[in-house]
């Protein structure tokens, strides 16, 4: 695995896309949960909304204020980790945390293999709805998918959660059937009217692995010409 660490020391170098899913931990309270970054004042503070299924029930915001909080998020092929402090917590209209702006972020390169741009039609089921998906890049270990949002944007974003299993049915060129690919969601990012989702493959069947590798070989040959 390719990996490296680097500290970004200057605040104006820090780029955290809005809509990024943040994994959070407050160690003194043994709390682990997920945020969606909804706003920031650069150099001052971050605002993040707690996912609806996390931190269920009531909790005392006074106990959380001024707590150190560890945060991480995945963007592209890099995990970013940083520390912050809770400034305030509000419960209405949604559970949101205000946190100090990070002074530095540590980045860890995690991608193992090259990804190749593509446009592959696919389908998946989220909740009780079948969605059309476009695979926009692929490697032997995973892919990135694009989902166009419609009227179900908010609920769809809540259902697509990092580390959850997802099953894709992908149509490879020249194949008479759709290949069933099991994976794990690694990143979910909103970008205007679409959701971009990173997926790592999980225990592909031998015939599906062969189809993925054959497609990548075909794309590689086309690149060379």
C-alpha positions in Angstrom: 0.0 0.0 0.0 1.3 3.4 -0.9 1.3 5.6 2.2 2.7 8.8 3.6 2.1 11.4 6.3 2.3 15.2 5.9 1.2 18.0 8.2 -0.4 21.1 6.7 0.7 23.9 9.0 -1.0 26.9 7.5 -4.7 27.5 7.9 -5.1 28.9 4.4 -3.9 25.5 3.0 -6.6 23.5 4.6 -9.4 22.5 2.3 -12.4 20.5 3.7 -15.2 20.2 1.1 -18.7 21.0 2.3 -20.8 17.8 2.5 -17.8 15.7 3.6 -18.6 12.9 6.0 -16.5 13.3 9.1 -15.8 10.5 11.6 -15.7 11.9 15.1 -14.5 10.6 18.4 -14.7 12.2 21.9 -12.5 9.8 23.8 -13.2 11.1 27.3 -16.9 10.2 26.8 -16.3 7.1 24.7 -18.4 8.6 21.9 -17.9 7.7 18.2 -20.3 9.1 15.6 -20.5 10.7 12.1 -21.0 14.3 10.9 -21.7 16.0 7.7 -19.8 19.2 7.3 -22.4 22.0 6.6 -20.4 25.2 7.1 -17.2 26.9 8.2 -15.7 30.3 8.8 -12.1 29.8 7.6 -9.6 30.2 10.3 -12.4 30.4 13.0 -14.7 27.4 13.3 -16.4 24.5 11.6 -20.1 23.6 11.7 -21.1 19.9 11.3 -24.5 18.1 11.5 -24.8 14.8 13.3 -26.2 12.0 11.2 -29.9 11.2 12.3 -29.0 7.7 13.4 -26.1 8.8 15.6 -26.2 10.2 19.1 -29.8 9.0 19.6 -31.6 10.0 22.7 -30.8 13.0 24.8 -27.4 14.2 25.8 -26.1 17.1 27.8 -24.4 19.6 25.6 -22.7 21.1 28.7 -20.8 17.8 29.1 -19.5 18.0 25.5 -18.5 21.7 25.4 -14.8 22.3 25.4 -14.1 18.6 24.8 -11.2 17.6 22.6 -12.6 15.9 19.5 -10.7 13.8 16.9 -11.9 14.0 13.3 -11.1 12.3 10.1 -12.5 12.2 6.5 -11.7 10.6 3.2 -11.4 12.7 0.1 -10.4 11.0 -3.1 -7.6 8.6 -2.2 -6.4 10.4 0.9 -7.5 10.2 4.6 -7.3 13.5 6.5 -7.0 13.5 10.3 -7.1 16.5 12.7 -8.0 17.5 16.2 -10.4 20.2 17.3 -12.4 21.4 20.3 -16.1 21.6 20.7 -17.3 25.2 21.0 -21.0 24.6 21.2 -23.7 22.1 20.5 -27.3 22.8 19.4 -30.2 20.3 19.2 -32.7 22.3 17.2 -33.6 22.1 14.3 -30.8 19.5 14.1 -28.0 18.3 16.2 -25.1 20.4 15.2 -21.6 20.9 16.5 -19.6 24.1 16.3 -15.8 23.3 16.6 -12.6 25.2 16.4 -10.9 25.4 13.0 -8.0 23.0 12.8 -4.5 24.4 13.0 -3.0 21.4 11.0 -4.2 18.4 9.2 -2.3 15.1 8.8 -2.9 13.3 5.5 -2.4 9.7 4.7 -2.3 8.3 1.2 -4.3 5.1 1.1 -5.0 4.2 -2.5 -3.3 0.9 -3.5 -3.8 0.8 -7.2 -4.4 3.1 -10.2 -8.0 4.0 -11.0 -9.2 4.4 -14.6 -11.8 6.9 -15.8 -14.9 5.2 -17.3 -18.6 5.6 -17.8 -20.4 2.4 -16.8 -24.1 2.2 -16.1 -25.1 0.5 -12.9 -27.9 0.1 -10.4 -28.2 -0.3 -6.6 -30.9 -0.5 -4.0 -30.9 2.1 -1.2 -33.7 1.7 1.3 -36.6 0.5 -0.8 -35.7 2.4 -3.9 -33.7 1.2 -7.0 -31.3 3.9 -8.1 -29.5 4.5 -11.4 -25.7 4.9 -10.8 -22.8 5.8 -13.1 -19.4 4.3 -12.3 -17.0 7.1 -13.3 -13.7 5.5 -12.3 -12.6 2.0 -11.4 -9.6 -0.1 -10.2 -9.1 -3.7 -9.2 -10.0 -2.7 -5.6 -12.8 -0.2 -5.9 -14.7 2.4 -7.9 -16.2 5.9 -7.7 -19.9 6.3 -8.4 -22.1 9.2 -9.3 -25.8 9.4 -8.3 -28.0 12.2 -9.6 -30.1 13.7 -6.8 -33.8 14.2 -7.3 -36.5 14.9 -4.7 -35.0 12.4 -2.3 -31.7 14.1 -1.9 -31.7 14.6 1.9 -33.0 11.1 2.7 -30.6 9.5 0.2 -27.6 11.3 1.7 -28.6 10.0 5.1 -28.9 6.4 3.9 -25.6 6.3 2.1 -23.3 6.0 5.1 -19.6 5.3 5.3 -18.6 1.7 6.2 -22.0 0.4 5.1 -22.4 -2.4 2.6 -23.6 -1.7 -0.9 -24.4 -4.0 -3.8 -23.9 -2.7 -7.3 -25.1 -4.3 -10.6 -22.7 -3.0 -13.2 -23.0 -3.3 -17.0 -19.6 -3.9 -18.6 -19.2 -3.4 -22.3 -19.9 -6.4 -24.4 -21.6 -8.3 -21.6 -25.1 -9.6 -21.9 -25.7 -9.5 -18.1 -25.1 -7.1 -15.2 -22.3 -8.1 -12.9 -23.1 -8.2 -9.2 -20.5 -6.4 -7.2 -20.5 -6.2 -3.4 -18.7 -3.4 -1.7 -18.3 -1.1 1.3 -19.0 2.7 1.1 -15.8 4.6 1.9 -16.7 8.2 1.1 -19.9 10.1 0.4 -19.7 13.7 -0.9 -22.5 16.0 -2.2 -21.7 18.2 -5.2 -24.6 20.5 -6.2 -27.3 18.1 -7.6 -25.3 14.9 -7.3 -23.8 12.5 -4.8 -20.3 11.1 -5.4 -19.7 7.8 -3.6 -16.4 5.9 -3.2 -16.7 2.2 -2.9 -14.1 -0.5 -2.1 -14.9 -3.9 -3.4 -15.5 -6.8 -1.0 -14.7 -10.4 -1.7 -15.5 -10.4 -5.4 -16.4 -13.7 -7.0 -13.8 -15.0 -9.3 -15.8 -14.4 -12.5 -16.6 -10.8 -11.5 -12.9 -10.2 -10.6 -12.0 -11.4 -14.1 -14.6 -9.1 -15.7 -13.2 -6.1 -13.7 -9.6 -6.9 -14.7 -10.6 -7.5 -18.3 -12.3 -4.2 -18.5 -9.3 -2.4 -16.9 -7.0 -4.1 -19.4 -9.2 -2.9 -22.3 -9.1 0.6 -21.0 -5.3 0.5 -20.6 -4.9 -0.7 -24.2 -7.2 2.2 -25.5 -5.1 4.7 -23.5 -1.9 3.5 -25.1 -3.4 4.1 -28.6 
